[in-house]
Amino acid sequence: MVMMGLERLVVSLKTKIRSLKMVKKAYDKIEKSESMRVEIRSKKAKKLIEKTLKIADSPTTKSYAF
């Protein structure tokens, strides 16, 4: 008896979860303005600089004179 109730509960939860996954809100795609593009590029540049400095400051990294 208890097992039947649990089975029904599990099945109903699964169907609710599936229905929630299927319902996705449609968002309008926002066109990027020039200032947004500049911001994205500057963030990428900052990350690259940070990564480069981290590697350069690492004691295990060998630096080469080119």
N, C-alpha and C positions, 0 to 999 in steps of 0.2 A: 504493500500500500504506500509506504513512504517512498519507495523507489519510483513508483509511477508518478508521484507528485514531483519528485526531483527531476525526473526525465522531462516532464512537461515544462518545468521551470527552465531547464537548460535549453530545451528546444525553443522556447519563446524568447529567451535571451539571445540565442544565436540569430534568430530571424530579425530581431530588433537591431542587432549589431550590423548585420548584413544590409539592412535597409538604410542605416545611418551611413555606411560606407558608400552606398550607391548614390546618395543624395549629396552632391558636391555643389557648392555655391559657385556660380559663374561670375567671375570678376572681369571687369573691363581692363584690358591691358593699357597700362599707362605709358605713354611715350616719354622717353627720357629727354629732359631738356639739356642744353649745353652745360649748365652749371652742375647737373647731376652727373654728366659724363666726366667733367673735370674732377669732381669729388671722388668718383670711382677710380679714376686713374691715379689720383694722389694717394688714395688708400692703398692701392696696389703697389705704388712706388715706395710708400712708407714700409709696407710689409717686406718688400724685396730688400730695401736698405737694412732693415732690422735683421733679416735673415743673414745677409752678407756680413754685417758687423759681428753677429753672433759666431759665425764660422771663423772670421778673421781673428776674433779675440780668444778663440778656443786654444788651449795650450797644446792640444794634440794635432792641430792643423799646421802643416808646413806651408810657409809662404815662399813663393818663388819670385825672383826678380826677372822681369821680362824685358 
